[in-house]
Amino acid sequence: MSSKFKVCDFILFGGHGDLAFRKLMPALYHLSFDEYLSDESRIITVSRKNISHDEHISLVKNKLIEFLQDDFSEEFFERFQQQLLLVVIDFSDNKTYSQLEVILNEFPLRERVNYLSTSPSFFGNICESLSNWKLITEVSRVVLEKPLGKDLESSRIINKKVLKYFNENQIYRIDHYLGKDTVQNIMALRFANRLFVPLWNSNHIDHIQITVSESVGVENRWGYYNEYGAMRDMIQNHLMQLLCLIAMEPPCSLEANSVRDEKVKVLRSFRTLSPEDIKSNTVRAQYKAGSSEGVSVPGYLDGNDKDSQTETFAAMRVDIDNWRWNGVPFYIRSGKRMQNRNSEIVIQFKSIPHSIFGKSDDSITSNKLVITLQPNESIELKLMNKIPGLSDTMKLQQVDLELNSHSNISRKPDAYERLILDVILSNPTLFMRLDEVEEAWKWADTIIEGWSDNISPMKHYTAGSHGPSAAVQLIAKDGRSWNDE
Ligand code: BG6
């Protein structure tokens, strides 16, 4: 069978981890099925788990059945499994890399994607060993999974270690939100539609909301999560990236650095929060026991470290000090154990300057553009319209103009498919450059430090609710409300 793209060796460090089974292997399976990854390409799982090749194949198969469900094909797997290899390595023991060297040097000129789905504490060891064994070539790339540090300083340490062995243009820092189709659609919407060009600024936009709420709790990730919290786990990366795409100036092309230059300018324009701003414009909270989808669930601290000051919810007002966004607040929030799984971006336009509709005036609501990422991806423009038929006065209603671009595709690719394909194609546009990561940390660090000084005390909310009342007040004090209120 002919392949659409280049042959490569895909080396999956941490290939027996949860992310690898849940997202990465299914993405590789689909890319192979759809012929984006050629049959000659090899998927080399690098793991500390000392199991045989056959055990590895049956483990991968079972996990694919579990996560792909109806998309799994027994017949295709017979072919796919021939691309799968296993190398058992202790990441921090240089001599255990010898078998990897033998396998990779069967094709010394082949392009290599090293995907580090391990704890960042191994990134330095892995890169150093790859270098010691001369396995980093000009056509090698390295993909780094988050968390890339806990603050600016620790992020710099991680990045410095990797940069010792790979050039910046070989490093792909992943933020899976950038691989979501609707997130990429933000660029199409903004830069392929003249309609929005004159409207996308403080003359016409009142404010912007970005919400990423999850109904799940921290599940079996308490150990990891308690070290990070909502600010580091979601806001510093996923929500910042969404905000940048909404707020950036038009890049001159889709070329990686053109896009990343514009995103970094947005991050540099964030107003630094003073202690007073942290107090009045940020909220952090933890969930208490409640119910999720009709089932009673424990609170974040129940059965765990009672003194933990880790937030499971964060909300804040962000101001961007530049010409386009002067006076337009961005309200952002993210939390676990919320009422619904709902991720959306709301562009709230200003109200009309003068109403000619007399009594019907009350029913006029300002236009909004609602970009929903989850649970169902959609883009809706809320417009006013006349209610058809006769009446003594003209009656108005709000209608939704829906832009549903998924109706004609049979399967919606997962974000990881897009991103892995881009790494294989050497296209870093949807990955974060070092300066972006650092600017996002600089801003987040100020808030995290303020919180650790207890400038904004921890609030609480019931699991399965809309979050703490302080988040409602955060936006209400500016005379506005969240889209779901
Ligand atoms: C991850 C976070 O990056 O994103 C998780 O570590 C979170 O805590 C997840 O649940 C959310 O991703 P998605 O695509 O399900 O919204």
Boltz pocket constraint, residues with backbone or C-beta under 6 A from the ligand:
constraints:
  - pocket:
      binder: B
      contacts: [[A, 214], [A, 233], [A, 374]]
      max_distance: 6.0
